[in-house]
Amino acid sequence: MGYRLGTGKYKLYVADPEDGQVGFYGTLMENGSPVLLALRLKVTYGLISEVETLVARGGGGGPFTPAGKAMEEHGNPRPQFLRTVPAAERMSHEDLVKVANSYFTGLGGNTGHNTAPFAPTCLRWENGAQTNSNPTLRPNGAGGVNIVAMSCEELTLEISELFQIDKGKIDQVEAVINTVPYGMRSAVWD
């Protein structure tokens, strides 16, 4: 028998040529079950200099859906991530980074005056579940930790996020998340 790994249906490729980076959000079939993968590669002087991966499996990616299953069922990325932005509407690399960073600034120190610029159509998906503008979303409660019941101090998340920016506003957010032991730190960023 052994370990089996194969490609899934959901595949989203992104590139940042100015920074020499590429990314992939997609599903893999691991022993017949879908898992969600976030992958980032950075190339420096023609060589891979950085690799980051995050895999969300059932039971470790939050209370809303088994990781990978919803994305595998979607099969294709949302159209916003696939469209070509007309040349006249394209923002500079610096401005795109500034908008994406404003999201994290807003999360970390929101005073009500420094929120990120969100488009009215913005949706946030975490591990395949729409986690905003979704009044029917309920934690499944089966297995794992109910993060909805926890305070910010009690929970540590490992997260990779991808932003689609349209006309200077965040229009889509896609995230791959794992719950990890409280207080766990990143070896990459520490």
N, C-alpha and C positions, 0 to 999 in steps of 0.2 A: 504494500500500500504506500506508505511514506507520505511525505508532504507534497501537496500539489498547489501550484500557483499559476494563474492564467489571467488574461486581460478581461476586463469587464466592458460594459457598453458605454458608460459615461466617461468622456475624455475632454478635458479643457486644457489647452496649451496656451501659455502666455510668454511673451518675450520682452525684455528691456535691454535693447542693444546698446544704449548709451552707458548702462552700468555693467554690461557683459553678463546679464543674468537671464535665465529661462526658468519657467515653472510649469508644473503639471498638477492639476487636481483631477482625480478620476477614481474609478472603481477597479479593483482587482478581485479575482475570485480566489479565495484562499480555502483550500480543502472544500470547495463547493459553496462557500458562503461569501457574499460580497463584503469587502472592506473598503474604506475610503482612504485614499493616499494623497497627501500633499508633498510635493517634491520641489526643491529649489536648487539650482546649480549656478555657480558663479565661475566665470572663466577669466583668468588673468594671464596675459602673455601666451594665449593659446592653450593653456592648461587649466583643468578644473581645479580651482583653489578652495571652493567651499561647496559643501553638500549638506542640505537639511532635508530630513524626511519626518513625516508625522503620519502614522497609520492609526485610524480609528476603527476599532472592532466593536462588536456588540458587547454591551455591558460596561465599556470604559469611556464612552463618548457622550455622556449626558443622559437625561431621563426621557427624551422625547421619541426617539426612534432607534432601532438597531442601526449602528453605523454602517453606511454603504448601501443598505437596502433601498432607501428612498431614492438615492441618486441613481442606482442601477435601474430602478423602475422608471425614472424620468428618461433615462437613456441619452439625452442630449442636453448640453448646456443651454441656459436661457439665452434667447436671441440677443439681448443687450451685450453679452460677452463676445458675440461672434460678428457683430456688425463692424463695418469699416467707417470710421469717423471721417466726414468730408474734410479735405485739407484746410478749408477756411475756418473750421471749428476746432482744429487740433490745438491743444495747449502745449506749452513747453514742458520738457521733462521736469524742470525745477518746479513749475506750478502744479503738475500732477502729483509730485512727491509731497508738496506742501498741503494739498487737499487731503491726500491719504493720511498724512501725519496729524492733521487736525482732528481726525477721528479719535486717535489715541490720546491726544492732548485733552479732548473733551471728556473722554472716559476717565482719565486720571485726575483732572482738576476742574471739572465743569462748575462754573459759577453762574450759569445761565446766560453769560455774555460771551462765552468762547466755544459755543457748540460748533460741530462740524457742519458744513453746508450740505444738507440732505435734500435730494429731490423729493417731491411729493409721492413719486412712484417707487421710492426705495424699498426694497425688501431685503431682509437679512435671513440667510439660511445657515443653520449650524448643523453639521452632520446630516444634511438632507432635509431637515425640518425647518419650516418657515417660522422664525421666532419673533416676528413683529407683525403687526396688523393682521393677526390671526386669532380671533376670539375663541375658536374651537380648540386651540392647542391645550392639551392637558398632559402633565407628566404621566408616564405609563406606570410608575410606581413598582413595576415588576423588576426585581433585582437591582443591583447597583445602588448608588447614593441619590437621594432626592435633593438635587442642588437647589431647587426652588425653596426648600425649607431652610437652607443654610444662610448664614450671614456672610458678608464679604470676607470677614476675618477667618472663617472656618473652611474656606475652599481655595484651592490653587488649581488653575487651569493651564494646560499646555495648548497653545492655539496658533494656527496659521490662518491668516486672513488675506483674501484677494478682493480688490476693489475695482469696480467699473465706474469710471468718471465720465459724466456727460455734461458738457457746457459748464464746467467748473463745479459741478455738484456730484456727490456720491449718489449713484443711481442703483447700484447693486453691491451687496456684500456677500461673499461666500466664505465659510469658515469650516475648518476641520479642527475638532476639539477632543482632547482627552482629559479626564479628571486624573490627577496625580496626587501623591501624598502631600498633605498640608505642608507648606513651606518649602517644597522642592524648588531648587534654583536651577537655572539653565547654565550648563557648562560653556555654552557658546557666548552668552552675553555677560556672564559674571566676570 
